[in-house]
């Protein structure tokens, strides 16, 4: 009978348990580091002139923390450190895989793919903006807008850094670690390498959608739409085995969506924007308060973007197909077996 926990041939835990341990490590690190950062910020706010009044008013203290310009960026940085650290540790001691093998074989081609992903994400969001503007579904309410009287340049740079962090850690977790381990764990006589990659791609994208189900303004439709967005983001990974296109696409799409064109990003307002808009139009098409990815116009952009990724991969690699090695064990384990 097969041991459900341990792979005796590879002398390591099976994929499901590796995934669970990495998630626990990452989650625990986010909680602990977040608490420490929160305590440090609270202590600093209380020590400022007039801050003593916050001591007896937890609600006011929380509002003050949330309004602090760098608080959101610090939290994103904490999540980045936690995800990178947990994947590095899990990869080294559980997967017995190099960090680069999760999608970071850096070189000229990798950086070119990253730039393509950023440009594609930004261009698709630009097309969404122009289509909604031409249809009369939005109006331009202002330019170079920053909330709470913040200076625009520091605020927009902070937002850019935040979305760079989000693009990196969400793709590392959802595609680099999760999809790869799922594909490896599902690889067997029933599915084979390519079948395992497709099922892992679907499962990881479904989990990606569920992770955003608790976002502000989320609906069952927006959650289902983000499953499609997960498939879109994962396409470059399953075709190349590298995270360059997914990370670039994630950054370009989110920053363009929230901070260039002023749309909500997965239900939240991104803050400073080059263009501030007033959203109108049919929610079925625009996605309403959740953002374009929850509307039909976002779906059209995802389909067009998927075609562009396939064409790019074909032009760069002379062929298009699933990267079968995603479902394989690390080479050193194969050699040992």
C-alpha positions, -999 to 999 in steps of 0.1 A, spaced: 0 0 0 13 34 -10 23 57 19 1 88 17 26 110 35 61 99 24 76 91 -10 102 64 -2 118 65 -36 125 102 -34 129 102 4 107 133 9 71 142 18 45 140 -9 33 171 -27 1 178 -7 21 179 26 48 201 11 21 225 0 4 225 34 37 231 53 48 259 30 14 276 34 16 273 72 51 287 72 42 316 50 10 323 70 27 322 104 54 345 92 29 370 78 10 370 112 41 374 134 59 400 112 26 419 108 20 420 145 55 432 152 52 459 125 18 469 138 31 472 174 60 493 162 38 517 142 13 520 171 41 528 195 54 555 171 20 570 166 13 572 203 47 588 210 40 617 186 25 650 198 -11 644 206 -7 607 203 -14 599 239 -52 603 232 -50 572 210 -40 550 239 -76 548 253 -93 546 219 -83 514 199 -106 524 170 -89 557 166 -55 541 168 -65 516 141 -78 544 119 -45 563 124 -25 532 115 -45 525 83 -42 562 72 -4 561 76 9 564 40 35 536 42 14 511 62 1 493 32 35 492 16 50 478 47 24 451 49 31 441 13 68 440 20 61 417 50 41 394 28 68 394 2 95 384 28 72 358 42 63 341 9 99 343 -5 113 329 28 88 301 31 92 290 -5 130 291 -2 129 270 30 102 246 17 121 243 -16 154 236 1 143 212 28 109 197 16 110 198 -22 148 196 -24 147 219 -53 167 251 -62 148 284 -58 156 291 -95 136 261 -105 104 277 -94 106 300 -124 137 322 -120 164 310 -145 175 346 -150 190 357 -182 184 381 -211 154 361 -223 139 361 -188 141 398 -185 127 403 -220 97 381 -211 92 402 -179 92 434 -200 67 419 -224 44 409 -195 45 444 -181 38 460 -215 10 436 -222 -8 441 -189 -5 479 -192 -17 478 -229 -47 456 -221 -58 480 -194 -53 509 -217 -76 493 -242 -102 487 -215 -100 523 -205 -104 536 -241 -133 512 -248 -152 523 -217 -144 559 -224 -156 556 -260 -188 539 -248 -195 567 -223 -192 543 -194 -167 565 -175 -158 601 -172 -124 616 -163 -127 634 -130 -91 646 -126 -55 639 -132 -24 633 -109 -47 626 -80 -34 615 -46 -56 609 -16 -54 626 18 -33 655 4 -3 632 -1 23 645 -26 17 627 -58 52 615 -68 60 597 -35 25 583 -34 26 569 -69 61 554 -64 49 538 -32 20 523 -51 43 510 -79 66 493 -53 36 478 -37 23 462 -69 58 450 -78 58 432 -45 23 418 -51 31 406 -86 62 389 -73 48 371 -42 14 362 -56 30 346 -87 57 329 -67 31 314 -44 2 306 -68 22 296 -99 58 290 -89 52 269 -58 16 258 -58 11 249 -95 44 232 -98 39 210 -67 3 202 -78 15 192 -112 42 170 -98 19 154 -73 -8 147 -99 17 133 -125 10 96 -128 -4 69 -151 -39 84 -151 -31 120 -162 5 119 -174 27 150 -174 6 172 -196 -27 162 -180 -12 168 -146 -1 203 -156 -36 212 -170 -54 200 -138 -28 218 -116 -33 249 -136 -71 247 -131 -68 239 -94 -43 266 -86 -63 292 -106 -95 282 -86 -76 287 -54 -64 320 -66 -100 331 -72 -111 319 -38 -82 338 -21 -99 370 -34 -134 360 -25 -132 380 7 -122 412 -10 -144 443 -7 -173 443 -33 -166 406 -42 -194 386 -56 -197 350 -70 -192 365 -104 -160 383 -95 -146 351 -79 -154 331 -110 -138 359 -131 -106 358 -110 -104 320 -117 -102 330 -153 -76 357 -144 -56 330 -126 -56 309 -158 -45 340 -178 -17 347 -154 -6 311 -153 -5 307 -191 30 320 -195 42 297 -167 27 265 -181 42 273 -216 77 284 -205 83 271 -170 94 306 -160 76 333 -139 88 362 -160 56 367 -181 32 361 -152 51 385 -128 53 412 -155 17 407 -165 5 409 -129 24 442 -123 15 459 -155 -22 449 -152 -26 459 -116 -6 492 -117 -23 502 -150 -57 493 -136 -55 511 -103 -28 538 -105 -28 548 -142 -65 546 -151 -81 548 -117 -102 515 -118 -107 495 -86 -82 466 -83 -100 434 -72 -125 455 -52 -101 480 -36 -91 515 -45 -54 517 -53 -50 553 -40 -30 577 -62 -39 577 -99 -26 595 -130 -62 596 -142 -91 598 -117 -124 584 -131 -161 583 -123 -173 548 -132 -207 543 -149 -221 519 -175 -235 484 -171 -219 464 -143 -221 432 -164 -196 448 -188 -175 471 -165 -173 449 -134 -186 478 -113 -170 484 -79 -149 453 -81 -130 464 -112 -128 454 -149 -117 418 -143 -152 411 -130 -169 423 -162 -172 411 -198 -148 438 -210 -122 423 -187 -129 388 -200 -124 401 -236 -91 416 -226 -80 383 -209 -88 363 -241 -70 388 -263 -40 388 -239 -39 350 -239 -36 350 -277 -8 375 -275 11 354 -250 8 324 -272 21 344 -302 49 358 -281 60 324 -269 59 310 -305 80 339 -318 105 336 -290 108 298 -288 96 287 -323 70 264 -308 41 264 -283 33 236 -259 30 228 -222 63 228 -204 63 192 -195 92 195 -170 68 214 -146 53 180 -137 87 163 -131 106 157 -99 139 176 -93 167 163 -115 189 152 -86 160 131 -72 154 115 -106 191 107 -108 192 93 -73 161 71 -81 
